[in-house]
Amino acid sequence: MILTFEQEKAIIRALLQRLGANEEEASATAEVLTEGDLRGFGSHGLLRLPYILRALKRGTIIANAKVKVVKETPATALIDGGHGLGHYVATRAMRLAIEKAKKQGIGAVGVHNTNHFGIAGCYAEMATREGLIGIVTTTTDALVHPWGGMEPLLGTNALAIGIPSKPQPILLDMAMSVAARGKLVEAMKEGKPIPEGWAIGPDGRPTTDPMRGLKGALSPFGGAKGYGLALVLEILAGPLVGAAMGKEVVGTLEPVEGYSTKGDFMIAIDPAAFGSADEFIARVKKFVAQLKKSRKAPGIKEILVPGEPEFRTRETRLKEGIPIAEEVWIELKQIAKELGVDLKGLK
Ligand SMILES: NC(=O)c1ccc[n+]([C@@H]2O[C@H](COP(=O)([O-])OP(=O)(O)OC[C@H]3O[C@@H](n4cnc5c(N)ncnc54)[C@H](O)[C@@H]3O)[C@@H](O)[C@H]2O)c1
């Protein structure tokens, strides 16, 4: 199934609103999920909608959430997300960080009582659109083992850093695991092995069997350094913001009995607080040009900067449409039927 981005957004909005989400919540969620699919991060696009709808039905995600600032200084804020839709709460949090950065030079906002927020890059990019640097992190259920360990104790803890540049920002947006859990599920369904290094089995040894990997733990990217980064991000988006950490983080994979206990942390920085913003952007642009013009390794035609592969996919998919996996479409059609939403009418 191929959907245009307008169709995908309309479907997401309609299903969320049928379960009580208000216009602003439904639109923010539709925006970020669709951006996931547009950029080729399918594991964080429409695929996540059934999970969100199940959680709304169970009441573990709350529609019309009471999002409130519970602690504040001129440059910081702590937000209680009211167990609302994670994408909406995160959008509000980054908006506040931006507002603070414009006044104080920097804005740091922590969030608890919230839900899975999709692709971290969307929020970092919100800052770059205002000429600011955006830094975003979050936690998930424990899936990743510590370096040298064999138990899943860390989340895949996305990290996004956006640097304003022209014609597009530098947008590093990445998980802490070598591969997403969804890629193991996909390999298992297709009966294919996974590359060594993606995961360890329940015995703590590297495995190429996706089923053993799912029973064991995902491996952090970059060895001990990736593990270290995952660990400090777990603390920033965990205890710092009044959210859970390690195995106490629940509700990001499937709706649980209670509420999700994950947290988010975002920072916006105004380059003008350190010097001329125009000069900063000009120097970033110059450095990107230098990287691109530099000598390429054998067999490599082009050097890219973070974000570029996704912006290119986005461009293509805006023109040609977004391919949606058949099983995702079948599940959504079933949910829409149960909720009495006519998907054809939306297209
Ligand atoms: N919400 C959550 O809880 C959560 C948790 C984990 C991951 N995520 C999201 O999952 C998505 C996928 O993460 P991932 O780690 O699988 O991404 P990835 O491995 O596909 O890409 C990671 C980064 O590498 C860059 N990159 C890739 N090839 C490049 C090249 N040749 N040159 C320069 N840069 C290059 C990309 O632009 C991107 O910034 C992200 O959007 C992330 O935010 C979300």
The ligand as an SDF file (V2000), in Angstrom:
LIG
                    3D

 44 48  0  0  0  0  0  0  0  0999 V2000
   11.3300    7.0850   20.8000 N   0  0  0  0  0  0  0  0  0  0  0  0
   12.1820    6.1890   21.1540 C   0  0  0  0  0  0  0  0  0  0  0  0
   12.0840    5.6690   22.2460 O   0  0  0  0  0  0  0  0  0  0  0  0
   13.3040    5.7730   20.2470 C   0  0  0  0  0  0  0  0  0  0  0  0
   14.2730    4.8810   20.6840 C   0  0  0  0  0  0  0  0  0  0  0  0
   15.2870    4.5100   19.7950 C   0  0  0  0  0  0  0  0  0  0  0  0
   15.3270    5.0240   18.5040 C   0  0  0  0  0  0  0  0  0  0  0  0
   14.3630    5.8930   18.1140 N   0  0  0  0  0  0  0  0  0  0  0  0
   14.3750    6.4740   16.7650 C   0  0  0  0  0  0  0  0  0  0  0  0
   14.6610    5.4730   15.7970 O   0  0  0  0  0  0  0  0  0  0  0  0
   15.1670    6.0990   14.6320 C   0  0  0  0  0  0  0  0  0  0  0  0
   16.2210    5.2120   14.0040 C   0  0  0  0  0  0  0  0  0  0  0  0
   17.4410    5.2000   14.7560 O   0  0  0  0  0  0  0  0  0  0  0  0
   18.6960    4.3560   14.1940 P   0  0  0  0  0  0  0  0  0  0  0  0
   19.8070    4.4240   15.1620 O   0  0  0  0  0  0  0  0  0  0  0  0
   18.2070    3.0140   13.7440 O   0  0  0  0  0  0  0  0  0  0  0  0
   19.0400    5.2250   12.8870 O   0  0  0  0  0  0  0  0  0  0  0  0
   20.1130    4.9430   11.7320 P   0  0  0  0  0  0  0  0  0  0  0  0
   21.1370    3.9600   12.2010 O   0  0  0  0  0  0  0  0  0  0  0  0
   19.3780    4.6300   10.4790 O   0  0  0  0  0  0  0  0  0  0  0  0
   20.7910    6.3930   11.5470 O   0  0  0  0  0  0  0  0  0  0  0  0
   21.4970    6.9910   12.5880 C   0  0  0  0  0  0  0  0  0  0  0  0
   22.0950    8.3030   12.1550 C   0  0  0  0  0  0  0  0  0  0  0  0
   23.1690    8.0490   11.2360 O   0  0  0  0  0  0  0  0  0  0  0  0
   23.0660    8.9450   10.1370 C   0  0  0  0  0  0  0  0  0  0  0  0
   23.6800    8.3170    8.9600 N   0  0  0  0  0  0  0  0  0  0  0  0
   23.3360    7.1210    8.3960 C   0  0  0  0  0  0  0  0  0  0  0  0
   24.1080    6.8880    7.3090 N   0  0  0  0  0  0  0  0  0  0  0  0
   24.9440    7.9350    7.1980 C   0  0  0  0  0  0  0  0  0  0  0  0
   26.0270    8.2760    6.3020 C   0  0  0  0  0  0  0  0  0  0  0  0
   26.3670    7.4850    5.3050 N   0  0  0  0  0  0  0  0  0  0  0  0
   26.6730    9.4380    6.5010 N   0  0  0  0  0  0  0  0  0  0  0  0
   26.3170   10.2550    7.5130 C   0  0  0  0  0  0  0  0  0  0  0  0
   25.3490    9.9920    8.4040 N   0  0  0  0  0  0  0  0  0  0  0  0
   24.6730    8.8410    8.2390 C   0  0  0  0  0  0  0  0  0  0  0  0
   21.6030    9.1810    9.9490 C   0  0  0  0  0  0  0  0  0  0  0  0
   21.3560   10.3780    9.2400 O   0  0  0  0  0  0  0  0  0  0  0  0
   21.1420    9.2480   11.4170 C   0  0  0  0  0  0  0  0  0  0  0  0
   21.3070   10.5470   11.9050 O   0  0  0  0  0  0  0  0  0  0  0  0
   15.5930    7.4980   15.0590 C   0  0  0  0  0  0  0  0  0  0  0  0
   14.6720    8.4270   14.5420 O   0  0  0  0  0  0  0  0  0  0  0  0
   15.4800    7.4820   16.5760 C   0  0  0  0  0  0  0  0  0  0  0  0
   15.0970    8.7270   17.1510 O   0  0  0  0  0  0  0  0  0  0  0  0
   13.3620    6.2840   18.9470 C   0  0  0  0  0  0  0  0  0  0  0  0
  1  2  1  0
  2  3  2  0
  2  4  1  0
  4  5  1  0
  4 44  2  0
  5  6  2  0
  6  7  1  0
  7  8  2  0
  8  9  1  0
  8 44  1  0
  9 10  1  0
  9 42  1  0
 10 11  1  0
 11 12  1  0
 11 40  1  0
 12 13  1  0
 13 14  1  0
 14 15  2  0
 14 16  1  0
 14 17  1  0
 17 18  1  0
 18 19  2  0
 18 20  1  0
 18 21  1  0
 21 22  1  0
 22 23  1  0
 23 24  1  0
 23 38  1  0
 24 25  1  0
 25 26  1  0
 25 36  1  0
 26 27  1  0
 26 35  1  0
 27 28  2  0
 28 29  1  0
 29 30  1  0
 29 35  2  0
 30 31  1  0
 30 32  2  0
 32 33  1  0
 33 34  2  0
 34 35  1  0
 36 37  1  0
 36 38  1  0
 38 39  1  0
 40 41  1  0
 40 42  1  0
 42 43  1  0
M  CHG  2   8   1  16  -1
M  END
$$$$
